[in-house]
Amino acid sequence: MHKIGVYSAKPYDKSFLEAAAKGHDLEFHFFEDSLSEEMVSTLKDFEIICLFVNDMVNRSMMVKLASNKVKLIALRCAGFNNVDLTAAKEYGIKVVRVPAYSPYAVAEHTLAMIMTLNRKTHRAYNRVRENNFSLNGLMGFDLNGKTVGVIGTGKIGQIFCKIMQGLNCQVVAYDPHPNQELQTAGVKYLTLQELFKASDIISLQCPLTEETKYLINSGTIGMMKEGVMLINTSRGGLINTQALISGLKSRRIGYLGIDVYEQEENLFFEDLSDQIIEDDLIMRLITFPNVLITAHQAFFTKNAMDNIANTTVMNIEQFIKGDELENELKVD
Ligand code: NAD
């Protein structure tokens, strides 16, 4: 039996992983908490650990993992900015991920955020339950004919472009590697600066890298249209939150939808309803009536959870058998 330490494990992770592992020689040990520096020191018996988006593994943790004989980190996510891959390579720890579990889930949640912010269905729902049938404050705009700027046209971005074209929007995009099929379908690639100037709605669908860190800052917000709608379902670090708050206060940003937040590891996936939250930036964001925050749930569909669990089990099996790891993350 191969023992696997699964961190940041919620009840839904347990049920999907256990179902996927039926008939395999795997023994999961689930821990609700995310992997911390202290836990790494005491970690025993696990050659394989299984992590999620907010389990950080920096260099010093990697050293400890290696000395505790960890050989494989199996990420249950696509993004991998939380793991120091260079250190992993140096210490002989392989890292695998789930590259695509459901790009539809994330693209569709992006649309849900746009629809909610625009047509204010969240406010209407609460009002009607209180017998308040007034329409004051609920006015939206037609998406038809609006310009949507998509930054990053990979798996998720491509689907999102097609969804917005289906709503008769003009879709423009920026990606260092433009997609020919999208171009043929009428998506126009622009420079970033042109995209910021042209778009009524801007959606971030690119990874967090050194290059994209704080892509949205006071300078780039200054290039955007007055009243722009900005959506981030990718990674929190793409946006400088302080600049975002200034952009909302100056009314340059007319609507904000975020499923990710730079300091989310201290907040998201937990019920903190009876606690004092010390993060003043998120608390300020929550106060704006034109801001919608969801707690990293864009991926969270049954289809995606099935794919995450099945691919994770496959990744682990390939490692155990010594096969080629088709979802291995490598650095040069
Ligand atoms: P992908 O690798 O298929 O596509 C990423 C695209 O971004 C590529 O086309 C790449 O060329 C482009 N890109 C790279 N650098 C860029 C830059 N500087 N500017 C603009 N574009 C750039 O990835 P994907 O599956 O489409 O996922 C995109 C991101 O979505 C992931 O990196 C992850 O951070 C995020 N994500 C979020 C959730 C969620 O639940 N909120 C779930 C899955 C993925």
Residues whose N, C-alpha, C, O or C-beta is under 5 A from the ligand:
A	BS01	NAD	A78 G79 P99 V106 I151 G152 T153 G154 K155 I156 G157 Y174 D175 P176 H177 Q205 C206 P207 L208 E211 T212 T233 S234 R235 D259 H296 Q297 A298 F299
